[in-house]
Amino acid sequence: MVENISIEGIAYIVERIAERAREASRDSKEDREDCFKGGRALEYYEVLDILRTELDAREISLDKIGLDFDLEKELL
């Protein structure tokens, strides 16, 4: 069992979450009346915001992780 994860491993996980977040955001924008789609998009935003905060606090480069984009602009 691996107890530590590499920067590349974290970047891969973030990439997958960000991809799903962008899909959820597109779906939400296409159907503003669907509360589920809006909530799903908001939750992905929240997850990425938490990751960004925690990685930044640990001085891990957001650029290397793939979180160097404007979350609000892209996802909300």
PDB file of N, CA, C and O in Angstrom:
ATOM      1  N   MET A   1       0.831  -1.170   0.000  1.00  0.00           N
ATOM      2  CA  MET A   1       0.000   0.000   0.000  1.00  0.00           C
ATOM      3  C   MET A   1       0.887   1.248   0.000  1.00  0.00           C
ATOM      4  O   MET A   1       1.833   1.344   0.781  1.00  0.00           O
ATOM      5  N   VAL A   2       0.577   2.194  -0.873  1.00  0.00           N
ATOM      6  CA  VAL A   2       1.324   3.437  -0.971  1.00  0.00           C
ATOM      7  C   VAL A   2       0.759   4.428   0.044  1.00  0.00           C
ATOM      8  O   VAL A   2      -0.448   4.663   0.094  1.00  0.00           O
ATOM      9  N   GLU A   3       1.647   5.003   0.850  1.00  0.00           N
ATOM     10  CA  GLU A   3       1.197   5.944   1.862  1.00  0.00           C
ATOM     11  C   GLU A   3       1.326   7.391   1.409  1.00  0.00           C
ATOM     12  O   GLU A   3       0.694   8.273   1.991  1.00  0.00           O
ATOM     13  N   ASN A   4       2.115   7.649   0.402  1.00  0.00           N
ATOM     14  CA  ASN A   4       2.297   8.999  -0.124  1.00  0.00           C
ATOM     15  C   ASN A   4       1.906   9.005  -1.590  1.00  0.00           C
ATOM     16  O   ASN A   4       2.058   8.007  -2.294  1.00  0.00           O
ATOM     17  N   ILE A   5       1.402  10.138  -2.033  1.00  0.00           N
ATOM     18  CA  ILE A   5       1.030  10.269  -3.434  1.00  0.00           C
ATOM     19  C   ILE A   5       1.904  11.350  -4.060  1.00  0.00           C
ATOM     20  O   ILE A   5       2.218  12.357  -3.425  1.00  0.00           O
ATOM     21  N   SER A   6       2.282  11.132  -5.285  1.00  0.00           N
ATOM     22  CA  SER A   6       3.149  12.080  -5.978  1.00  0.00           C
ATOM     23  C   SER A   6       2.347  13.289  -6.463  1.00  0.00           C
ATOM     24  O   SER A   6       1.117  13.269  -6.512  1.00  0.00           O
ATOM     25  N   ILE A   7       3.077  14.324  -6.815  1.00  0.00           N
ATOM     26  CA  ILE A   7       2.452  15.509  -7.409  1.00  0.00           C
ATOM     27  C   ILE A   7       1.719  15.110  -8.690  1.00  0.00           C
ATOM     28  O   ILE A   7       0.634  15.615  -8.979  1.00  0.00           O
ATOM     29  N   GLU A   8       2.321  14.204  -9.448  1.00  0.00           N
ATOM     30  CA  GLU A   8       1.686  13.746 -10.688  1.00  0.00           C
ATOM     31  C   GLU A   8       0.377  13.019 -10.392  1.00  0.00           C
ATOM     32  O   GLU A   8      -0.602  13.161 -11.125  1.00  0.00           O
ATOM     33  N   GLY A   9       0.371  12.250  -9.327  1.00  0.00           N
ATOM     34  CA  GLY A   9      -0.849  11.547  -8.931  1.00  0.00           C
ATOM     35  C   GLY A   9      -1.946  12.507  -8.522  1.00  0.00           C
ATOM     36  O   GLY A   9      -3.108  12.332  -8.889  1.00  0.00           O
ATOM     37  N   ILE A  10      -1.570  13.524  -7.758  1.00  0.00           N
ATOM     38  CA  ILE A  10      -2.548  14.545  -7.364  1.00  0.00           C
ATOM     39  C   ILE A  10      -3.050  15.282  -8.601  1.00  0.00           C
ATOM     40  O   ILE A  10      -4.247  15.535  -8.730  1.00  0.00           O
ATOM     41  N   ALA A  11      -2.145  15.627  -9.505  1.00  0.00           N
ATOM     42  CA  ALA A  11      -2.523  16.342 -10.724  1.00  0.00           C
ATOM     43  C   ALA A  11      -3.515  15.526 -11.553  1.00  0.00           C
ATOM     44  O   ALA A  11      -4.462  16.081 -12.108  1.00  0.00           O
ATOM     45  N   TYR A  12      -3.305  14.229 -11.637  1.00  0.00           N
ATOM     46  CA  TYR A  12      -4.215  13.361 -12.389  1.00  0.00           C
ATOM     47  C   TYR A  12      -5.613  13.367 -11.763  1.00  0.00           C
ATOM     48  O   TYR A  12      -6.614  13.472 -12.472  1.00  0.00           O
ATOM     49  N   ILE A  13      -5.675  13.258 -10.457  1.00  0.00           N
ATOM     50  CA  ILE A  13      -6.964  13.262  -9.758  1.00  0.00           C
ATOM     51  C   ILE A  13      -7.665  14.605  -9.962  1.00  0.00           C
ATOM     52  O   ILE A  13      -8.862  14.648 -10.249  1.00  0.00           O
ATOM     53  N   VAL A  14      -6.924  15.689  -9.814  1.00  0.00           N
ATOM     54  CA  VAL A  14      -7.498  17.023 -10.000  1.00  0.00           C
ATOM     55  C   VAL A  14      -7.995  17.194 -11.433  1.00  0.00           C
ATOM     56  O   VAL A  14      -9.059  17.771 -11.661  1.00  0.00           O
ATOM     57  N   GLU A  15      -7.235  16.698 -12.384  1.00  0.00           N
ATOM     58  CA  GLU A  15      -7.637  16.786 -13.796  1.00  0.00           C
ATOM     59  C   GLU A  15      -8.983  16.099 -14.022  1.00  0.00           C
ATOM     60  O   GLU A  15      -9.848  16.631 -14.719  1.00  0.00           O
ATOM     61  N   ARG A  16      -9.153  14.937 -13.441  1.00  0.00           N
ATOM     62  CA  ARG A  16     -10.424  14.207 -13.591  1.00  0.00           C
ATOM     63  C   ARG A  16     -11.571  14.957 -12.933  1.00  0.00           C
ATOM     64  O   ARG A  16     -12.663  15.040 -13.495  1.00  0.00           O
ATOM     65  N   ILE A  17     -11.334  15.498 -11.756  1.00  0.00           N
ATOM     66  CA  ILE A  17     -12.387  16.252 -11.064  1.00  0.00           C
ATOM     67  C   ILE A  17     -12.722  17.524 -11.842  1.00  0.00           C
ATOM     68  O   ILE A  17     -13.895  17.863 -11.996  1.00  0.00           O
ATOM     69  N   ALA A  18     -11.704  18.226 -12.330  1.00  0.00           N
ATOM     70  CA  ALA A  18     -11.929  19.462 -13.087  1.00  0.00           C
ATOM     71  C   ALA A  18     -12.710  19.180 -14.372  1.00  0.00           C
ATOM     72  O   ALA A  18     -13.578  19.962 -14.760  1.00  0.00           O
ATOM     73  N   GLU A  19     -12.400  18.071 -15.023  1.00  0.00           N
ATOM     74  CA  GLU A  19     -13.124  17.695 -16.238  1.00  0.00           C
ATOM     75  C   GLU A  19     -14.611  17.489 -15.936  1.00  0.00           C
ATOM     76  O   GLU A  19     -15.475  17.982 -16.661  1.00  0.00           O
ATOM     77  N   ARG A  20     -14.892  16.762 -14.870  1.00  0.00           N
ATOM     78  CA  ARG A  20     -16.290  16.548 -14.465  1.00  0.00           C
ATOM     79  C   ARG A  20     -16.960  17.859 -14.055  1.00  0.00           C
ATOM     80  O   ARG A  20     -18.143  18.072 -14.323  1.00  0.00           O
ATOM     81  N   ALA A  21     -16.194  18.733 -13.404  1.00  0.00           N
ATOM     82  CA  ALA A  21     -16.732  20.029 -12.980  1.00  0.00           C
ATOM     83  C   ALA A  21     -17.130  20.862 -14.193  1.00  0.00           C
ATOM     84  O   ALA A  21     -18.181  21.503 -14.192  1.00  0.00           O
ATOM     85  N   ARG A  22     -16.306  20.854 -15.207  1.00  0.00           N
ATOM     86  CA  ARG A  22     -16.631  21.620 -16.426  1.00  0.00           C
ATOM     87  C   ARG A  22     -17.863  21.046 -17.117  1.00  0.00           C
ATOM     88  O   ARG A  22     -18.701  21.798 -17.614  1.00  0.00           O
ATOM     89  N   GLU A  23     -17.977  19.729 -17.151  1.00  0.00           N
ATOM     90  CA  GLU A  23     -19.172  19.095 -17.722  1.00  0.00           C
ATOM     91  C   GLU A  23     -20.419  19.492 -16.933  1.00  0.00           C
ATOM     92  O   GLU A  23     -21.446  19.840 -17.514  1.00  0.00           O
ATOM     93  N   ALA A  24     -20.320  19.436 -15.610  1.00  0.00           N
ATOM     94  CA  ALA A  24     -21.454  19.789 -14.752  1.00  0.00           C
ATOM     95  C   ALA A  24     -21.836  21.256 -14.946  1.00  0.00           C
ATOM     96  O   ALA A  24     -23.019  21.596 -14.966  1.00  0.00           O
ATOM     97  N   SER A  25     -20.841  22.114 -15.087  1.00  0.00           N
ATOM     98  CA  SER A  25     -21.098  23.531 -15.302  1.00  0.00           C
ATOM     99  C   SER A  25     -21.806  23.764 -16.628  1.00  0.00           C
ATOM    100  O   SER A  25     -22.750  24.551 -16.696  1.00  0.00           O
ATOM    101  N   ARG A  26     -21.360  23.089 -17.685  1.00  0.00           N
ATOM    102  CA  ARG A  26     -22.028  23.209 -18.995  1.00  0.00           C
ATOM    103  C   ARG A  26     -23.475  22.735 -18.906  1.00  0.00           C
ATOM    104  O   ARG A  26     -24.385  23.394 -19.410  1.00  0.00           O
ATOM    105  N   ASP A  27     -23.680  21.591 -18.263  1.00  0.00           N
ATOM    106  CA  ASP A  27     -25.043  21.061 -18.115  1.00  0.00           C
ATOM    107  C   ASP A  27     -25.929  22.035 -17.362  1.00  0.00           C
ATOM    108  O   ASP A  27     -27.083  22.250 -17.734  1.00  0.00           O
ATOM    109  N   SER A  28     -25.396  22.620 -16.313  1.00  0.00           N
ATOM    110  CA  SER A  28     -26.159  23.561 -15.504  1.00  0.00           C
ATOM    111  C   SER A  28     -26.521  24.807 -16.308  1.00  0.00           C
ATOM    112  O   SER A  28     -27.643  25.303 -16.210  1.00  0.00           O
ATOM    113  N   LYS A  29     -25.590  25.309 -17.093  1.00  0.00           N
ATOM    114  CA  LYS A  29     -25.841  26.506 -17.897  1.00  0.00           C
ATOM    115  C   LYS A  29     -26.842  26.240 -19.015  1.00  0.00           C
ATOM    116  O   LYS A  29     -27.576  27.139 -19.425  1.00  0.00           O
ATOM    117  N   GLU A  30     -26.872  25.007 -19.507  1.00  0.00           N
ATOM    118  CA  GLU A  30     -27.816  24.640 -20.560  1.00  0.00           C
ATOM    119  C   GLU A  30     -29.241  24.518 -20.037  1.00  0.00           C
ATOM    120  O   GLU A  30     -30.198  24.736 -20.780  1.00  0.00           O
ATOM    121  N   ASP A  31     -29.386  24.169 -18.760  1.00  0.00           N
ATOM    122  CA  ASP A  31     -30.713  23.965 -18.174  1.00  0.00           C
ATOM    123  C   ASP A  31     -30.762  24.607 -16.786  1.00  0.00           C
ATOM    124  O   ASP A  31     -30.676  23.918 -15.769  1.00  0.00           O
ATOM    125  N   ARG A  32     -30.899  25.919 -16.759  1.00  0.00           N
ATOM    126  CA  ARG A  32     -30.888  26.681 -15.501  1.00  0.00           C
ATOM    127  C   ARG A  32     -32.067  26.322 -14.589  1.00  0.00           C
ATOM    128  O   ARG A  32     -32.019  26.593 -13.389  1.00  0.00           O
ATOM    129  N   GLU A  33     -33.097  25.733 -15.128  1.00  0.00           N
ATOM    130  CA  GLU A  33     -34.274  25.368 -14.326  1.00  0.00           C
ATOM    131  C   GLU A  33     -34.058  24.101 -13.503  1.00  0.00           C
ATOM    132  O   GLU A  33     -34.788  23.860 -12.542  1.00  0.00           O
ATOM    133  N   ASP A  34     -33.080  23.304 -13.860  1.00  0.00           N
ATOM    134  CA  ASP A  34     -32.831  22.031 -13.181  1.00  0.00           C
ATOM    135  C   ASP A  34     -31.947  22.264 -11.953  1.00  0.00           C
ATOM    136  O   ASP A  34     -30.741  22.477 -12.076  1.00  0.00           O
ATOM    137  N   CYS A  35     -32.559  22.221 -10.782  1.00  0.00           N
ATOM    138  CA  CYS A  35     -31.840  22.478  -9.528  1.00  0.00           C
ATOM    139  C   CYS A  35     -30.756  21.433  -9.269  1.00  0.00           C
ATOM    140  O   CYS A  35     -29.710  21.756  -8.708  1.00  0.00           O
ATOM    141  N   PHE A  36     -30.995  20.195  -9.669  1.00  0.00           N
ATOM    142  CA  PHE A  36     -29.997  19.150  -9.467  1.00  0.00           C
ATOM    143  C   PHE A  36     -28.714  19.490 -10.224  1.00  0.00           C
ATOM    144  O   PHE A  36     -27.614  19.393  -9.679  1.00  0.00           O
ATOM    145  N   LYS A  37     -28.870  19.886 -11.475  1.00  0.00           N
ATOM    146  CA  LYS A  37     -27.691  20.214 -12.286  1.00  0.00           C
ATOM    147  C   LYS A  37     -26.938  21.402 -11.704  1.00  0.00           C
ATOM    148  O   LYS A  37     -25.707  21.418 -11.701  1.00  0.00           O
ATOM    149  N   GLY A  38     -27.664  22.384 -11.218  1.00  0.00           N
ATOM    150  CA  GLY A  38     -27.030  23.541 -10.597  1.00  0.00           C
ATOM    151  C   GLY A  38     -26.288  23.156  -9.322  1.00  0.00           C
ATOM    152  O   GLY A  38     -25.178  23.626  -9.077  1.00  0.00           O
ATOM    153  N   GLY A  39     -26.903  22.303  -8.518  1.00  0.00           N
ATOM    154  CA  GLY A  39     -26.276  21.853  -7.277  1.00  0.00           C
ATOM    155  C   GLY A  39     -25.050  21.009  -7.538  1.00  0.00           C
ATOM    156  O   GLY A  39     -24.045  21.113  -6.835  1.00  0.00           O
ATOM    157  N   ARG A  40     -25.143  20.172  -8.556  1.00  0.00           N
ATOM    158  CA  ARG A  40     -23.990  19.324  -8.918  1.00  0.00           C
ATOM    159  C   ARG A  40     -22.803  20.186  -9.331  1.00  0.00           C
ATOM    160  O   ARG A  40     -21.673  19.932  -8.912  1.00  0.00           O
ATOM    161  N   ALA A  41     -23.053  21.193 -10.145  1.00  0.00           N
ATOM    162  CA  ALA A  41     -21.984  22.092 -10.583  1.00  0.00           C
ATOM    163  C   ALA A  41     -21.382  22.834  -9.399  1.00  0.00           C
ATOM    164  O   ALA A  41     -20.164  22.990  -9.316  1.00  0.00           O
ATOM    165  N   LEU A  42     -22.225  23.289  -8.489  1.00  0.00           N
ATOM    166  CA  LEU A  42     -21.737  24.017  -7.315  1.00  0.00           C
ATOM    167  C   LEU A  42     -20.879  23.124  -6.427  1.00  0.00           C
ATOM    168  O   LEU A  42     -19.870  23.578  -5.888  1.00  0.00           O
ATOM    169  N   GLU A  43     -21.261  21.874  -6.269  1.00  0.00           N
ATOM    170  CA  GLU A  43     -20.483  20.962  -5.422  1.00  0.00           C
ATOM    171  C   GLU A  43     -19.113  20.653  -6.020  1.00  0.00           C
ATOM    172  O   GLU A  43     -18.128  20.547  -5.290  1.00  0.00           O
ATOM    173  N   TYR A  44     -19.047  20.508  -7.334  1.00  0.00           N
ATOM    174  CA  TYR A  44     -17.727  20.316  -7.944  1.00  0.00           C
ATOM    175  C   TYR A  44     -16.861  21.554  -7.713  1.00  0.00           C
ATOM    176  O   TYR A  44     -15.670  21.443  -7.423  1.00  0.00           O
ATOM    177  N   TYR A  45     -17.466  22.725  -7.844  1.00  0.00           N
ATOM    178  CA  TYR A  45     -16.743  23.961  -7.563  1.00  0.00           C
ATOM    179  C   TYR A  45     -16.208  23.939  -6.131  1.00  0.00           C
ATOM    180  O   TYR A  45     -15.042  24.259  -5.900  1.00  0.00           O
ATOM    181  N   GLU A  46     -17.052  23.565  -5.173  1.00  0.00           N
ATOM    182  CA  GLU A  46     -16.660  23.520  -3.763  1.00  0.00           C
ATOM    183  C   GLU A  46     -15.490  22.565  -3.539  1.00  0.00           C
ATOM    184  O   GLU A  46     -14.553  22.892  -2.810  1.00  0.00           O
ATOM    185  N   VAL A  47     -15.539  21.406  -4.153  1.00  0.00           N
ATOM    186  CA  VAL A  47     -14.460  20.419  -4.009  1.00  0.00           C
ATOM    187  C   VAL A  47     -13.151  20.994  -4.536  1.00  0.00           C
ATOM    188  O   VAL A  47     -12.118  20.888  -3.876  1.00  0.00           O
ATOM    189  N   LEU A  48     -13.186  21.592  -5.703  1.00  0.00           N
ATOM    190  CA  LEU A  48     -11.960  22.158  -6.270  1.00  0.00           C
ATOM    191  C   LEU A  48     -11.461  23.343  -5.450  1.00  0.00           C
ATOM    192  O   LEU A  48     -10.253  23.542  -5.321  1.00  0.00           O
ATOM    193  N   ASP A  49     -12.376  24.125  -4.900  1.00  0.00           N
ATOM    194  CA  ASP A  49     -11.982  25.245  -4.051  1.00  0.00           C
ATOM    195  C   ASP A  49     -11.287  24.746  -2.781  1.00  0.00           C
ATOM    196  O   ASP A  49     -10.285  25.321  -2.354  1.00  0.00           O
ATOM    197  N   ILE A  50     -11.811  23.693  -2.186  1.00  0.00           N
ATOM    198  CA  ILE A  50     -11.171  23.097  -1.004  1.00  0.00           C
ATOM    199  C   ILE A  50      -9.781  22.569  -1.365  1.00  0.00           C
ATOM    200  O   ILE A  50      -8.812  22.819  -0.648  1.00  0.00           O
ATOM    201  N   LEU A  51      -9.690  21.851  -2.461  1.00  0.00           N
ATOM    202  CA  LEU A  51      -8.383  21.342  -2.894  1.00  0.00           C
ATOM    203  C   LEU A  51      -7.394  22.480  -3.102  1.00  0.00           C
ATOM    204  O   LEU A  51      -6.244  22.402  -2.668  1.00  0.00           O
ATOM    205  N   ARG A  52      -7.845  23.526  -3.762  1.00  0.00           N
ATOM    206  CA  ARG A  52      -6.975  24.674  -4.026  1.00  0.00           C
ATOM    207  C   ARG A  52      -6.477  25.276  -2.712  1.00  0.00           C
ATOM    208  O   ARG A  52      -5.286  25.548  -2.562  1.00  0.00           O
ATOM    209  N   THR A  53      -7.370  25.478  -1.784  1.00  0.00           N
ATOM    210  CA  THR A  53      -7.005  26.069  -0.495  1.00  0.00           C
ATOM    211  C   THR A  53      -5.993  25.194   0.248  1.00  0.00           C
ATOM    212  O   THR A  53      -4.991  25.690   0.763  1.00  0.00           O
ATOM    213  N   GLU A  54      -6.265  23.893   0.297  1.00  0.00           N
ATOM    214  CA  GLU A  54      -5.388  22.978   1.029  1.00  0.00           C
ATOM    215  C   GLU A  54      -4.018  22.833   0.367  1.00  0.00           C
ATOM    216  O   GLU A  54      -2.998  22.790   1.056  1.00  0.00           O
ATOM    217  N   LEU A  55      -3.990  22.757  -0.945  1.00  0.00           N
ATOM    218  CA  LEU A  55      -2.710  22.640  -1.647  1.00  0.00           C
ATOM    219  C   LEU A  55      -1.904  23.928  -1.526  1.00  0.00           C
ATOM    220  O   LEU A  55      -0.687  23.893  -1.341  1.00  0.00           O
ATOM    221  N   ASP A  56      -2.584  25.053  -1.632  1.00  0.00           N
ATOM    222  CA  ASP A  56      -1.920  26.339  -1.481  1.00  0.00           C
ATOM    223  C   ASP A  56      -1.342  26.485  -0.071  1.00  0.00           C
ATOM    224  O   ASP A  56      -0.228  26.984   0.088  1.00  0.00           O
ATOM    225  N   ALA A  57      -2.078  26.058   0.940  1.00  0.00           N
ATOM    226  CA  ALA A  57      -1.598  26.133   2.328  1.00  0.00           C
ATOM    227  C   ALA A  57      -0.351  25.275   2.532  1.00  0.00           C
ATOM    228  O   ALA A  57       0.481  25.571   3.389  1.00  0.00           O
ATOM    229  N   ARG A  58      -0.229  24.227   1.749  1.00  0.00           N
ATOM    230  CA  ARG A  58       0.934  23.340   1.838  1.00  0.00           C
ATOM    231  C   ARG A  58       2.030  23.739   0.862  1.00  0.00           C
ATOM    232  O   ARG A  58       3.016  23.023   0.686  1.00  0.00           O
ATOM    233  N   GLU A  59       1.839  24.904   0.224  1.00  0.00           N
ATOM    234  CA  GLU A  59       2.792  25.473  -0.723  1.00  0.00           C
ATOM    235  C   GLU A  59       3.096  24.532  -1.884  1.00  0.00           C
ATOM    236  O   GLU A  59       4.236  24.427  -2.337  1.00  0.00           O
ATOM    237  N   ILE A  60       2.061  23.856  -2.352  1.00  0.00           N
ATOM    238  CA  ILE A  60       2.172  23.009  -3.537  1.00  0.00           C
ATOM    239  C   ILE A  60       1.707  23.839  -4.725  1.00  0.00           C
ATOM    240  O   ILE A  60       0.616  24.408  -4.699  1.00  0.00           O
ATOM    241  N   SER A  61       2.513  23.907  -5.743  1.00  0.00           N
ATOM    242  CA  SER A  61       2.231  24.739  -6.906  1.00  0.00           C
ATOM    243  C   SER A  61       0.901  24.369  -7.562  1.00  0.00           C
ATOM    244  O   SER A  61       0.704  23.235  -7.998  1.00  0.00           O
ATOM    245  N   LEU A  62       0.002  25.335  -7.624  1.00  0.00           N
ATOM    246  CA  LEU A  62      -1.286  25.093  -8.272  1.00  0.00           C
ATOM    247  C   LEU A  62      -1.107  24.880  -9.766  1.00  0.00           C
ATOM    248  O   LEU A  62      -1.906  24.191 -10.400  1.00  0.00           O
ATOM    249  N   ASP A  63      -0.071  25.464 -10.324  1.00  0.00           N
ATOM    250  CA  ASP A  63       0.238  25.276 -11.736  1.00  0.00           C
ATOM    251  C   ASP A  63       0.590  23.820 -12.032  1.00  0.00           C
ATOM    252  O   ASP A  63       0.128  23.256 -13.023  1.00  0.00           O
ATOM    253  N   LYS A  64       1.404  23.217 -11.176  1.00  0.00           N
ATOM    254  CA  LYS A  64       1.795  21.818 -11.359  1.00  0.00           C
ATOM    255  C   LYS A  64       0.616  20.869 -11.182  1.00  0.00           C
ATOM    256  O   LYS A  64       0.587  19.790 -11.775  1.00  0.00           O
ATOM    257  N   ILE A  65      -0.350  21.269 -10.372  1.00  0.00           N
ATOM    258  CA  ILE A  65      -1.511  20.423 -10.081  1.00  0.00           C
ATOM    259  C   ILE A  65      -2.620  20.625 -11.107  1.00  0.00           C
ATOM    260  O   ILE A  65      -3.503  19.778 -11.242  1.00  0.00           O
ATOM    261  N   GLY A  66      -2.581  21.735 -11.825  1.00  0.00           N
ATOM    262  CA  GLY A  66      -3.620  22.012 -12.801  1.00  0.00           C
ATOM    263  C   GLY A  66      -4.783  22.804 -12.232  1.00  0.00           C
ATOM    264  O   GLY A  66      -5.882  22.792 -12.787  1.00  0.00           O
ATOM    265  N   LEU A  67      -4.543  23.492 -11.126  1.00  0.00           N
ATOM    266  CA  LEU A  67      -5.602  24.315 -10.515  1.00  0.00           C
ATOM    267  C   LEU A  67      -5.289  25.799 -10.637  1.00  0.00           C
ATOM    268  O   LEU A  67      -5.727  26.597  -9.808  1.00  0.00           O
ATOM    269  N   ASP A  68      -4.549  26.166 -11.646  1.00  0.00           N
ATOM    270  CA  ASP A  68      -4.154  27.559 -11.845  1.00  0.00           C
ATOM    271  C   ASP A  68      -5.122  28.297 -12.765  1.00  0.00           C
ATOM    272  O   ASP A  68      -4.711  29.178 -13.520  1.00  0.00           O
ATOM    273  N   PHE A  69      -6.402  27.942 -12.704  1.00  0.00           N
ATOM    274  CA  PHE A  69      -7.417  28.623 -13.504  1.00  0.00           C
ATOM    275  C   PHE A  69      -8.434  29.275 -12.575  1.00  0.00           C
ATOM    276  O   PHE A  69      -8.512  28.946 -11.392  1.00  0.00           O
ATOM    277  N   ASP A  70      -9.206  30.195 -13.121  1.00  0.00           N
ATOM    278  CA  ASP A  70     -10.202  30.934 -12.343  1.00  0.00           C
ATOM    279  C   ASP A  70     -11.451  30.061 -12.160  1.00  0.00           C
ATOM    280  O   ASP A  70     -12.257  29.909 -13.079  1.00  0.00           O
ATOM    281  N   LEU A  71     -11.593  29.499 -10.976  1.00  0.00           N
ATOM    282  CA  LEU A  71     -12.713  28.599 -10.703  1.00  0.00           C
ATOM    283  C   LEU A  71     -14.055  29.279 -10.930  1.00  0.00           C
ATOM    284  O   LEU A  71     -14.941  28.717 -11.573  1.00  0.00           O
ATOM    285  N   GLU A  72     -14.201  30.486 -10.404  1.00  0.00           N
ATOM    286  CA  GLU A  72     -15.463  31.192 -10.529  1.00  0.00           C
ATOM    287  C   GLU A  72     -15.831  31.434 -11.985  1.00  0.00           C
ATOM    288  O   GLU A  72     -16.967  31.203 -12.399  1.00  0.00           O
ATOM    289  N   LYS A  73     -14.862  31.900 -12.749  1.00  0.00           N
ATOM    290  CA  LYS A  73     -15.103  32.231 -14.162  1.00  0.00           C
ATOM    291  C   LYS A  73     -15.477  30.972 -14.965  1.00  0.00           C
ATOM    292  O   LYS A  73     -16.397  31.012 -15.782  1.00  0.00           O
ATOM    293  N   GLU A  74     -14.784  29.885 -14.737  1.00  0.00           N
ATOM    294  CA  GLU A  74     -15.016  28.684 -15.525  1.00  0.00           C
ATOM    295  C   GLU A  74     -16.198  27.844 -15.057  1.00  0.00           C
ATOM    296  O   GLU A  74     -16.866  27.202 -15.868  1.00  0.00           O
ATOM    297  N   LEU A  75     -16.457  27.847 -13.747  1.00  0.00           N
ATOM    298  CA  LEU A  75     -17.410  26.868 -13.228  1.00  0.00           C
ATOM    299  C   LEU A  75     -18.739  27.442 -12.720  1.00  0.00           C
ATOM    300  O   LEU A  75     -19.722  26.714 -12.574  1.00  0.00           O
ATOM    301  N   LEU A  76     -18.757  28.738 -12.456  1.00  0.00           N
ATOM    302  CA  LEU A  76     -20.009  29.307 -11.931  1.00  0.00           C
ATOM    303  C   LEU A  76     -20.732  30.151 -12.956  1.00  0.00           C
ATOM    304  O   LEU A  76     -21.797  30.697 -12.667  1.00  0.00           O
TER     305      LEU A  76
END
